[in-house]
Amino acid sequence: MNWTLELWRRCAGLCLVVGLMSTAVWAQPAVEEADPPEPKAAETASAAEAEPRERQRLDQIVAVGGDAMVSINQVAEGVVVVRGSAKIEGDVDGDVVVVLGKVTVTGKVRGDVVVVMGEALINGEVTGELAAILTRAKLGPLARIRGHTAAIGMPPEIDPAAQVRGTPEIVSLGPIMQYLEWAKDYLFQGVFYLRPFPPRLGWVWVLAGIFLAFHLALAVIFGGALRGCMDTLRDQPARSFLIGLLACVLVGPISLLLSFTVVATPLLWLAFFAISVFGRVAVYAAAGAGAGRLTGNQALTHPVAALLVGSVLFYVSYMVPVLGLLTYWLVLPWGVGAVLIRMSEALRRERRSGSVGSVRPPLGPDPLASARDLAAGASGPATHAMVGGLEPPLTTTSSEPPPAGAMPNPGSAPGGATAVPPIVPIPALSSVDLAASQRVAFWPRCGATLIDLLVVAFVNFITVRSGSGFWILLAIYHFGMWGWKGTTLGGTVLGLRLIRVDGRPLDWPTAGVRVLGSIVSMLPLGLGFFWVSWDDQFQSWHDRIAGTTIVKSDRRMALV
């Protein structure tokens, strides 16, 4: 068996011992001095000489958050130290394990020495193996390592006079070690104190400043949506927290259920991440606005000013041990719940408003005006009214009455007008349909996309079974469906149709441009897809690129 695997097995077992013993012993004194055993009458004189009375025998020493020391006249069964220092001047019959601490060995260790994310100074004898995991290890001139030596992270410093068995096995991580040092500092000053913002780590505050600038940018761009979430937090705090807590609990199981779709799970987590970020911004701004109401400062009613003040208040609370961690995680469900409530209310308002096209700029000319022009052209001069970009039928007027017994011409208008229909292409939708069609917001699109993802994922599963193949199939599927029918299977189920905003028929080049534009919408973490929720024309980025939009079709749609 490879000795490295055996060493990892021992490390795992020792870590398990640390976890079990730390639950029973917390911050034990640095040295546990056990009473020397009473001498037995049957002990021989040679045994008494081998074990002098002045050498004390100690049990297993466990120190969590403290230091441990074995003096030169002491013998310990083993030493386990978590987040502390261990100094071995005497003998240790078992193993020495130090996690997030420092070990100094000048005596003798008859077992293994394992150091994880700490420092090790060996200037004595180690009968077993030495394992330095993400640790700075130094072997002095008096070091004697009888077993194997392994280092993960950085190579140990070995004095030429030190005696080491064989060649140490080293797994170097190179430049990554500097980031691990930062992580270790964050563990010592942040995680162990249960606070997200350690006040003495400068790089933490640099990141906090970057996030604050990003939050302020969101407040400037989406001020109206942020103000709505602030009102929801003010008026419905308990409901926001409960809904957000439910969403945080269910997002994991739902993502597992959708894992077979390949892409639904990352899209779900991407949406949850975007909602949580904006929700955190809303909570900060609501706190700042609340401080403004208490102090009577009307300037804090503005979302940007309220966000700045609220962020300062929360950042200060994040430095307090225990309270900082609780506050940081309690903000998450409150913000998520407020955003979900506002999104559901916006969806209900959209449904109640009826046709959204009535409040948007029409996609074509006024159909009533076109109808009036046609009616006027039936009794007067020829009128060239445009209906959806098409010329109406040309009419000619004849003063002679039709001969007796002649059948009326279906193409004739009252007064002898004869209609001459032009030969023109038929658009995908008439101007009346374009003007009255309801543009579709984010959530109906999301539902249709989910159906399409399930279809493509199933096809991918029974054919290529490849992650890259899935994306290729998805692009081919949308290109073919948009170019052929102007919709997809999901759009057919929900009654959605893709059209061009200028009223012209949807063609294959437009479908190809929209497929390529979808890549642009996906690159910035899918922001181009979510843009539909904020755009006044209900267009995503790829809709803007291709000059298209999605509407709700009133007539029944079929693929055949």
C-alpha positions, 0 to 999 in steps of 0.5 A: 500500500502506498505510504502516502495513502496510509498517512492520509488515512491516519490523518483522517483518523486523528482529525476524527479523534480531535472532533470527538475529544473537543466536544468533551474537553474545551480549553483544557489546561495547558498541561494535565499532570496526572498523579504518579501511579503507586508503586507495586510490590512486584516491581523489580529493581531494574524497572525502577531504574528504567523509570525514575520516580522523578519522571511523571507519566501523563495521560492524553493531553488535549488543548482546544484554544490553548497551549500544551507542554511536555517538560523534560521530566515528563512522558505523555501518551499523546498530544492533540492541540487545536488552535494553540501551541505544543512544546515537546521537551520530554517524551511522547509515546503516541502521536502529536497532532497540531491543527492551526497552531505551532509545534516545537519538538526538542524531545522524543516522539515515538509516534507520528507528528502531524501539523495542519495549517500551522508551523513545525520546528523539529529539533528532536527525534521522531520515531514515526512519520512527519506530515506537514499539511499546508504548514511551514516546517523546519528541521534543525541540526538535531532532528532525527526522522525515523519514518517518512516525511511528507509535505503538502503546500511548501517544502520543509527547510532541512538543516544539512546535519539533520537525519531524514529517512529517504527523500521527503515527498513534497506536493508543492502548491507554489503561489497558492500558499500566499492566499492560504496564509490569508485564509488562515488569518481569516480563520484565526481572526474571523471564523473562530470569533464568529464574525464576517469582518475581522477589523485587523485584516485590511484585505477584508475591508478592501473587498467590503469597499468593492461590494459597497461600490457595486451595491451603490451602482445597483441602487442607481440603476434600479432605484425604482425596484429598490424603493419597492423592496424597501417598502415591502420590508417596512410594511411586511417584515415578518412575511418577507422573512418567512417567505425568504426562509422558505426559499432558502430551505427549498432551493437546495432540494429543488436544484437536486430534483432538476439536476438531470436537466444539466443546466436548470440547476446552475440557472436556478442557483444563478437566479437565487444568487442574483435575488440574494444580492439585490435582497441584501442591498434592499435590507441595507437600504431599508435599515438606512431609511429607518435610521432616517425616519428615527432621526427625522432626516428626509435625505435618507429617504433616497435609496442611494443615501439610505443604502450608504448609511445602512451599509455602514451600520451593518458593516460595524455590526459584522465586526462584533463576535457572534452577533456579526455572524448572526446578523450576516445570515439573518439578512439573507432570508429577509432580502430574498423574501422582499424581492420575491414578494415584489416580483409576485406583485409585479406579475399580478399587476401585469395580469390585471392590466390586461393588454400591456400593448395598450400602454406601450408604443404600438408595433404598427400603425393605428388599425382604426385609422387604417380601417377608416382610410380603407372605408374612405377609399371605397367611395372616393379616390384611391387611397394608399393606406398602409396596413402593417406595411402593406398597401390596400387593394387599388380601386377604380371607379366606373360610371357605367352601371352593370348590364342587366342580369349580370352577377355582382362581382365579389371584388366590386365595391359599392358605386361600381368600384372595382378592387384590384388586389396587389401581389404582396407577401403576407406578414407573420402578424397583421398590424391589428395583431401587432398593436394589440399583442401583449408583450411578455415579461420575464416569468412566462419566458422563464417557464417556456425556457424551462420546458425547452431545457427539459426537451433538449436535456432529454434528447441529449441524454438519449443521444450524445450525452455530453455537456458541450453537446447539450449547448450545441443541441440547444442552439440548433433547437432554438434556431430551427424552431424560431426560423420555422414557426417563430416559437418553440415547444415551450412557447407553444404550450404557454401561447408565446410567439417571437416576432420582429418589432418592425412588423416584418416576417421572422426569417432565418437570419433573424433567428440566427442573430438572436441565437448568437445574441443569447451568448451575449446575454449569458456572458455577464452571469445571465444579466441579459436574460433578466433585463426583460424585467426592467426594460420598458419594452420587455426586451432582453439583450438578444432581443435588442440585438435581433430587433425582436420581442415575444408576445402573447398570442391570442389565437391558438397556435400549433406546430403542424 
